[in-house]
Amino acid sequence: MLTAAYTGDSTITVSEAEAQPPAPGQVQIRVAYVGLCGTDLHILHGSMDARVRTPLVFGHEMSGTIAALGDGVTGFAVGDPVTVMPLDWDGTCPACRAGNTHVCQNLDFIGIDSPGALQAYWNVPARVVVPLPVGVALRDAALVEPVAVAVHDVRRSEVAPGEKAVVIGGGPIGVLIATVARAFGAEVAVIELDANRRAQVADLGFATLDPREVDQVAWVEEWTGRAGADVVFEVSGAASAVLGATSLAKVRGTLVVVAIHPTPREIDLQRVFWRELRILGARVYERTDFERAAELVADGTIPADLLITQVVPLAETRAAFDDLEAGRAMKVLVDVQAGQPRTDAAA
């Protein structure tokens, strides 16, 4: 089978490997599609070299079907459509004992800390496998993992029906947060610099603004009747966005920090004090978020056709990253089976 691995120095190597049977307690998945995301870009840029071991077959946004079951695995059958919640926790650390297993202090994020989905056949612990609803297309189901991120972020925010939310950053996760928040009953506006992305967001029915052309504080004040937004999601990862985010929130409003910031950022603590703001971190997801995400993809709430702008074979994974980074695509999927050796593709 063909695999795509990060081998250091911004290099992705496509090579052949032999599929291994699943060990006891594992499920073997015939991978269909893998989504590429910002975390994968961080890996490619070398920003996570202190954490990953190369060569790393990466990828954690995926869909596929069960190909084989290891000894002792029950509740699944060969051919079942599935995705994977790529978190494997130890169950013994203080976070796990407190019930926060998704942020285990010794977390194995599968696809980063251990091999991921950019391979034709992928063996994972059965406990991280999530069944897909009947009838959902495998292409669309590759969005379940990033949708689960959005579901977790919105749940953390506690945004209520009728409230107003501002999303800073109109990339894939920002769009998904906006979509999920709307599904939860909120009215949503998206702040985005890139004109192409703003157009895509507007096509989804969201209010949009470019803070270089419009005073974002004044715009939000007018939009909210001078109150400020109930919730602000910082998804851009930009230092200037963090500094300005607190000015958009109402008295006792909530700022949810979603983006991964590589360095410490300045924040307006005077505003936090003055308006009694609440600042929340939101990292990954829980099982309930994954299950809700699968439902949202299956029922069409998530606009998969608009979000998925490019599908490429495994051999073109590196070029796909170039398109993603240059803003030429919203969400790129890798069709893992395309171009596989005939015996693998037909298995």
C-alpha positions, -999 to +999 in steps of 0.1 A: +000+000+000+010+036-005+015+059+025+023+097+028+047+106+056+063+138+069+101+132+067+113+165+079+124+198+062+089+205+048+091+172+029+063+146+024+074+113+010+050+089-007+062+053-004+051+017-003+045-002+029+030-035+038-003-034+056-002-052+090-031-072+105-048-055+134-036-065+169-059-077+196-083-048+205-076-030+173-097-023+142-083-021+107-098+006+086-097+009+048-092+046+047-113+065+021-106+102+026-083+123+048-088+160+053-057+183+056-058+210+083-038+237+100-022+212+125-009+192+095+006+225+082+023+230+115+038+195+112+049+202+076+066+235+086+086+218+113+068+236+141+061+203+159+095+186+153+102+185+190+070+163+193+067+141+163+090+112+153+099+110+116+090+095+093+054+102+105+024+090+085+001+117+096-035+127+091-064+126+116-095+139+098-108+108+080-134+084+069-134+048+058-148+013+063-138-015+086-115-040+068-107-064+097-112-068+134-085-078+159-091-104+185-116-094+212-132-066+192-170-067+193-197-042+182-183-037+147-185-056+114-164-056+083-177-030+059-191-007+085-186+030+076-166+047+104-145+076+114-119+079+142-118+102+172-080+104+173-074+107+210-060+080+231-056+088+268-040+070+297-069+071+321-045+076+351-034+113+350-051+140+371-070+153+341-084+118+333-093+111+369-112+144+369-132+132+339-113+153+313-099+125+293-099+145+261-071+167+275-052+139+292-018+151+304-002+122+285-025+123+255-016+104+224-031+124+196-032+098+168-018+112+136+006+134+155+021+114+183+015+081+166+008+070+129-022+086+112-046+080+083-026+088+052-023+051+044-046+026+027-051+005+058-049+019+093-049+000+126-064+019+156-077+010+190-114-001+187-123+024+215-115+054+192-136+042+163-169+061+158-197+046+137-211+068+110-248+073+104-264+052+077-263+068+043-236+095+049-212+098+020-176+089+030-163+121+013-185+142+035-178+121+066-141+132+064-154+165+078-167+149+111-134+155+130-132+193+123-170+196+128-164+180+162-139+207+170-166+233+162-192+215+182-169+214+212-160+251+208-197+261+206-207+240+235-179+255+256-191+290+248-226+282+261-241+304+233-278+304+235-305+307+209-310+343+198-276+354+210-250+370+187-216+355+181-186+369+162-161+345+146-127+360+139-112+341+110-131+326+081-110+296+074-124+260+075-127+259+113-141+294+115-168+285+090-176+253+108-179+272+141-202+298+125-223+270+110-226+250+143-233+282+163-261+290+138-274+255+142-275+261+179-297+291+173-272+320+174-269+348+149-233+349+135-210+374+119-176+365+105-145+387+104-121+378+076-093+396+057-092+374+026-118+385-001-122+350-015-129+335+019-153+364+027-172+356-005-174+319+004-186+328+039-212+352+026-225+325+002-233+305+033-256+333+046-233+349+072-227+386+077-190+393+069-167+422+074-131+432+065-116+450+096-093+470+073-122+486+056-148+487+084-143+497+121-151+463+135-159+476+170-183+502+156-198+475+133-204+451+161-218+478+184-244+487+157-252+451+150-258+443+187-276+475+196-245+489+214-243+458+237-214+439+221-214+402+211-225+376+235-196+353+223-164+360+204-145+331+189-108+338+181-100+314+153-075+334+132-043+329+153-033+365+146-018+386+174-038+417+164-070+396+165-064+386+200-057+421+211-089+434+195-112+405+204-121+417+239-134+450+225-161+431+206-177+413+236-206+425+257-206+430+295-200+395+309-195+382+274-173+352+265-141+350+245-133+315+233-097+310+222-098+284+194-066+291+174-033+275+182-010+304+191+027+295+187+038+323+210+023+343+239+000+371+228-009+405+243-045+407+255-065+437+268-069+428+304-083+462+312-112+454+290-115+420+306-117+436+340-140+465+329-166+443+313-162+412+335-154+391+305-149+353+305-120+338+286-122+301+277-098+278+260-112+252+237-091+222+227-101+192+206-134+174+215-152+148+235-171+117+223-204+135+225-190+162+202-180+136+177-214+119+177-232+153+173-208+162+145-216+130+126-253+139+129-248+174+116-228+161+086-254+134+079-285+157+080-269+183+057-265+210+083-228+211+073-225+225+037-200+198+026-202+207-011-192+243-004-165+235+021-148+207+002-131+226-026-105+201-037-100+163-037-066+149-046-049+115-048-024+105-022+005+112-045-005+149-047-006+155-009+024+179-009+010+200-037-024+201-019-007+217+011+006+244-012-029+252-024-042+251+012-015+275+024-019+299-005-057+302+001-066+284-032-088+259-013-111+259+017-109+223+026-087+198+008-094+160+010-069+133+000-086+104-017-063+077-002-075+049-024-069+067-056-036+056-071-031+027-047-017-005-061-045-025-077-045-052-050-049-026-023-075-005-041-096-035-049-093-051-014 
